[in-house]
Each structure stands twice: as C-alpha cells, then as structure tokens.
Amino acid sequence: MKTNILFIYNVSKTLNGLKIELDDNTFIVEACNSSDKETVDKKIKNFRHDIVIIEVTNNIEYIINLIKEIRNKSILTDIITYGHNETLENILSLYKNGANDYIQAPIEPKILMFKIYSLSQKYEILNSKYFNNYVKYGDFVVDREANIIYLNNSQIEITKKEYRILRLLMKADGSPVNKQTLQKEIWGFVDESSKTVETTISALKKKLNNGYIKTIIKQGYFLDKNY
C-alpha cells in the first residue's frame, strides 16, 4: 500500500521539486495551489491522505482553517507546515490547531524528503493487512481490542450493533450477507417482519457517506472496499 501525500503550496520551488521526486512507486503524490480554493476544498472534502505538506502563505487564517479541516477529517494524518519568517505567535498557532511540525524555509530538500520517508514507515505498518490488534480492510482499520473503527485514518462514532455489522461484512470479504444472518448473529433472532436491520444499516450508511455498504436485492449487504 502506497503512502498518500498532498502538497498545498503556492510558489515554493523546494516543494515543487520534492513533489516530482517523491511521485514514484512508493508514494502517491497530489498537489494543488493554495490560491485555488475550489480545488483545495475538493481535496479536503474527499480527504484520503496520510501526509499533508502546507506552505504557509500571508493568509495565516486560511492556512489555520485548512489545518483544522484536515484534522477534523483525520486524527492520524501528519501535517507538516513550511514557511518563511513566520512570527512565533503564528508558529504556535499552527501547532495549537493541529500541525505536527513547522519547518523554516529554506531547507535542504533532502532533509525534508527523508523526514517524509521516516513518516511513511508508520503508514507501511498502518496499511499492512494485520498489525497487533488491528485489522486493515480497504479504507477501514479496526481496533479489535477497543472495538473502534477508523475510516481513512479518522475514527467513526458508531454503536456496538453498527460495529458488529461492519465486522461481519468485513469477514464476508465482498460476499453478500443476508438479513436473516445479520439478525441471528447480532440480535439473536430471525424475524422477517422486523425492520431493525434495515434501520441500522441505513444509519450506518449515512455515517459512511452512503458509499461503502451496497445492497443486492434478495441477497443482502456487502462492503465495497474499492469504493
């Protein structure tokens, strides 16, 4: 599994050169201009990145808001900020609002590159199939010990029943699980007239942005890990 990196910058030659060098078989690198707010907003809305590098511009409030949005999307993503002669107040504000690091420009590109390589080792572990008490399935990571599910590195707030449904669908590995099986395994009964499964699945779909759980009529539900 490749490490996903997002560059948000304006005119930095260092970051531009680094993007080109990193965009290989090890990383998937995307970039957008910080002045193109529409494109930046789309990247944040469909956020799937492990590492984000942001050039700090004169509009510090905009950069801080970006960091907040990214942090709301993911608690595990590493956010590196890169700037010229920022005030101490601004640097502290970057950290306070979710940045993991601030790098003072200019910097030797190789130092920044190896910092990224170092961070990527964590994502090699996170993106492996199994590690300690965790299970990886598509964009989902399950903490089996704490009964917590992460989607794209961000924790999902779900009920115990919703958690068990997701685990059953993961174990099915793309094969449909019918209503009767879900009722028996999770609720301990089978009742064709009951709408409990449909109601719970509907609530879970909303939490997953309606994309991951698919329905096959008369067969059941499956988890689309390629969504």
N, C-alpha and C positions, 0 to 999 in steps of 0.2 A: 504494500500500500504506500503510495507516494504522499509526501508532506505537501499540503496545500498552503501557498503563500500569497498574500495580497499586498501589493505596493500601492500606497496612495501618496502621490507626490506631485510637485509642480515642475521645477526645472533642474532638479538635482542630477548632475552628471554621474555622481557616485552611485546613486540608486538606480539610474538608468543602465549603467554598465553592469551593475550587480545583478539586475533582473535578467539581462541577456545571458550572463554566465551561469546563473542558477537554473535557468529554464532547460533542464535536461531530463535524463531518465530517473533522477532521484526526486525531483520536485515538480509540482505543477504550479506555475507562477502566473498570476494575473496582475494587471496594473491598470490604474485609472488616474486621470489628472484630478487633483483636488479641487480645481476650479469648475470641473464638470459635475455639478452637484447631482444632476439627474442620474448619471451613470454610477456615481458613488452610492446614492440611495438604493439603486437596484442591487449593487453588490452586497450592501448591508442587509437588505430585505431577504435576499437568498443566500444568507451567510453560511459558508461551509469551510472556512479557513482555519488552519492550525496556527499560523504565524501571520501577523499583520505589521507592516512597517510603514509608519506615517511620517512624512516630512512636516515639521511644524512651520506653518505659514504665519503671516502677520495677523490673520484672523484666528486668534487663540481660542476664542469662544466656540467657533465652528469645530476646531480640532478636538476640543474637550467634549463637545456633544457627540462627535463621531466615536470617541473612545467609550463614552457612556453607552451608546447604542450597541457597539460591538460587545461590550462587557455584559449587557443585558441578554445578548444572544448566546454568549458562551462564557463560562467561568474558567475554562481551561486554556483558551487561546492566549498565546503570548503576544503582547502588544509592545512593539519597540518604536519609540519616537526618536526623530533625528532632526536636529535644528541648529541654527546659528545664533549664538549670543543671546539665548533666552535669559530672562531675568530669573532670579532664584524663586520668586513668587510663582511665575508661570511653570517652572520645572516642578515645583512641589505640587502645584495644581494638577499637572499631568499624572503624577503618581497617585495623588489623592483620588482621582476619578477613574483609575483602573489601568494606567500604563504600567508595564513591568519594568521598563528601562527607558532612560533618556540618554542619547549619545550626542555629544557635542561635535559638530562639524568644524573643520574637516577631519575625516577619519581614514586611516588606511583601509581601502576596500577589502583586503584580505582578512583583516581583523573582524569586520562586520560579517563577512562571508562565513568565517569559522564560528562565529557566535551563532549564526543560523544553523550551521551543521551540528553544533553542540545541542541546540534546542530540538533539532529534528530527531535526535536519538530517542527523546521521550516519545515522540509520535510513532516511531518504529515499534515501540512497545505497546502504545495505546491502540495502534492499528493492527496488531497481531491478533490471531484468532482467539487465543486464550492467554491470560496472564493473571497469575494469582487467583483472586476471587472474581475476576472479571471475565465476561464473555462478550465477544465482538460479533455483531450480525449486521451487515450493511452499514448504515449510518448510526446504528444503535450500539451502545455499550451498556452492559448490565452488571451492576454490582450485586452479585448473588448473596453476599453476606449481609448487606444493608437493605436489600430489596429496593434498589434505586435504579432508574433507567435514565441514561443520557442520550440525547439525540443531537448529533453534530456538536458534541462536547458540552452541551448545555442540559442541565437537569430538567426533567419533565415532572411536574407535580401531578401525580396520578394516584388513584385509590388502590387499595390492595387487590380488588377484583380486576381492575384495569391492568395492573401489573401482571397478574396471573394469566390474563388473556394474552398479553403480549408475549409472555414466556412460552405459552402453548403454541402460538403462531410461529415464534422463532424456531421452536423444536420441530415443527412441521416442515420447516425449510422450503416454503413456497407451495406446499400442497395444501388444498383447502381443508379447513376444519369445520365440520357441520355444527349446527345449533345444538343438536342433542348431545354431542361430545362436550361442548362447552358447558352446557347445563350440568351434565353429570360430573365433570372434572372440577368445576368451580363452585357450583351451587349445591351439588349433591342430589339433584332430582332431574327428572325429564318430564316436561310439560309443554306440549305443542302450542297450547293457547297462551302461554306466558310470553310477554314481550320484554322480559328482563335483559335477555342477551342483546336484542336489537337496541334497546335504550342505552345499555352500557357501551356497546360498540360505537353508537352514534356519538356519545360524549367523548370517547377516546379518539375517534376520527377528528373531531374538532381540535383536540389538543395536539394532534399530529398534522394539522393543516389539511386534513381530508385526503392526503395523498398516498399514505403508506399502506393502509388497510383496504384491500379490494374485496368485492363481493362477487361470487359466482352463483347465479340463481340455481337453487335446488342442490347446491353442493356445499356452500359455506363460505368461510372467510379465509383469506391468506394475506401474508405480509410480503409486500413487494419491496425487497431490499435494494432494487435497482431504481427506485423512484427518484 
